[in-house]
Amino acid sequence: MSTNPVLNAIHTRRSIRAYTDDDLRDDVVRDILDAGRWAPSGLNNQPWRFAVIRDSTTRERLAGLTHYGAIIRRSNVCVAVFYNTESGYNRDKDMMGIGACIQNMLLAAHSLGIGAVWLGQILEKKDDVNRLLEIDAGNELAAVIALGRPNESPRAERISLEDLILKSI
Ligand SMILES: Cc1cc2nc3c(=O)[nH]c(=O)nc-3n(C[C@H](O)[C@H](O)[C@H](O)COP(=O)(O)O)c2cc1C
């Protein structure tokens, strides 16, 4: 394990899909969103927008829109991350920025002792998510992040670095 706090957070963050019943405070959720806000983006266009879903009835309905609904039901708060197409300039680059924004939030959550998982399968029902949350079509769902106090310590594997480097000259 690294003594560098950023490297350490990158290495020790895992997707957390089981949570305790503890409530996450609003200021902690805000700190996580704020970490997302500081992500890099092409032309600094910041094409991300957020919806915070704490309400259990709405989370239950959200859970019905993905195969991973059990995770949403167990979570304490969900953050839906949207692509604001009006601020966009290049879909590929805008989506990369949104990926950076989401990773910032995952790392921030981890550093604050909060478990998080990036949920992408729900994109198959992205229009239904907009309808449920009453978000206009100018904001396109990019992901949902489920959050809660961790109640598991999963492991994950990675491809070795040697197998990832195509060339080093
Ligand atoms: C674009 C994307 C979509 C994902 N969608 C889901 C999902 O729908 N459900 C889920 O349980 N995990 C989802 N994950 C989490 C991955 O399964 C997880 O990051 C991967 O297995 C590596 O594990 P780790 O995050 O613990 O290192 C997604 C991750 C990414 C980046």
The ligand as an SDF file (V2000), in Angstrom:
LIG
                    3D

 31 33  0  0  0  0  0  0  0  0999 V2000
  -19.2820    2.3360  -16.9280 C   0  0  0  0  0  0  0  0  0  0  0  0
  -19.4680    1.4300  -15.7220 C   0  0  0  0  0  0  0  0  0  0  0  0
  -20.6900    0.8020  -15.5440 C   0  0  0  0  0  0  0  0  0  0  0  0
  -20.8940   -0.0300  -14.4330 C   0  0  0  0  0  0  0  0  0  0  0  0
  -22.1330   -0.5660  -14.2400 N   0  0  0  0  0  0  0  0  0  0  0  0
  -22.3540   -1.3380  -13.1640 C   0  0  0  0  0  0  0  0  0  0  0  0
  -23.6670   -1.8440  -12.9100 C   0  0  0  0  0  0  0  0  0  0  0  0
  -24.6220   -1.5710  -13.6280 O   0  0  0  0  0  0  0  0  0  0  0  0
  -23.8250   -2.6350  -11.8150 N   0  0  0  0  0  0  0  0  0  0  0  0
  -22.8020   -2.9170  -10.9560 C   0  0  0  0  0  0  0  0  0  0  0  0
  -23.0290   -3.6260   -9.9690 O   0  0  0  0  0  0  0  0  0  0  0  0
  -21.5350   -2.4200  -11.1550 N   0  0  0  0  0  0  0  0  0  0  0  0
  -21.3010   -1.6410  -12.2290 C   0  0  0  0  0  0  0  0  0  0  0  0
  -20.0460   -1.1060  -12.4350 N   0  0  0  0  0  0  0  0  0  0  0  0
  -18.9570   -1.3800  -11.4760 C   0  0  0  0  0  0  0  0  0  0  0  0
  -17.9450   -2.3990  -12.0430 C   0  0  0  0  0  0  0  0  0  0  0  0
  -18.5300   -3.6780  -12.0340 O   0  0  0  0  0  0  0  0  0  0  0  0
  -16.6480   -2.3600  -11.1820 C   0  0  0  0  0  0  0  0  0  0  0  0
  -16.0930   -1.0770  -11.2310 O   0  0  0  0  0  0  0  0  0  0  0  0
  -15.6090   -3.4010  -11.6780 C   0  0  0  0  0  0  0  0  0  0  0  0
  -16.0850   -4.7070  -11.5000 O   0  0  0  0  0  0  0  0  0  0  0  0
  -14.2740   -3.2660  -10.9320 C   0  0  0  0  0  0  0  0  0  0  0  0
  -14.4550   -3.4040   -9.5420 O   0  0  0  0  0  0  0  0  0  0  0  0
  -13.9990   -2.2670   -8.5120 P   0  0  0  0  0  0  0  0  0  0  0  0
  -14.7820   -1.0010   -8.8490 O   0  0  0  0  0  0  0  0  0  0  0  0
  -14.3650   -2.7790   -7.1400 O   0  0  0  0  0  0  0  0  0  0  0  0
  -12.5350   -2.0580   -8.6590 O   0  0  0  0  0  0  0  0  0  0  0  0
  -19.8280   -0.2580  -13.5070 C   0  0  0  0  0  0  0  0  0  0  0  0
  -18.6090    0.3970  -13.6970 C   0  0  0  0  0  0  0  0  0  0  0  0
  -18.4240    1.2480  -14.7740 C   0  0  0  0  0  0  0  0  0  0  0  0
  -17.1210    2.0180  -14.9090 C   0  0  0  0  0  0  0  0  0  0  0  0
  1  2  1  0
  2  3  1  0
  2 30  2  0
  3  4  2  0
  4  5  1  0
  4 28  1  0
  5  6  2  0
  6  7  1  0
  6 13  1  0
  7  8  2  0
  7  9  1  0
  9 10  1  0
 10 11  2  0
 10 12  1  0
 12 13  2  0
 13 14  1  0
 14 15  1  0
 14 28  1  0
 15 16  1  0
 16 17  1  0
 16 18  1  0
 18 19  1  0
 18 20  1  0
 20 21  1  0
 20 22  1  0
 22 23  1  0
 23 24  1  0
 24 25  2  0
 24 26  1  0
 24 27  1  0
 28 29  2  0
 29 30  1  0
 30 31  1  0
M  END
$$$$
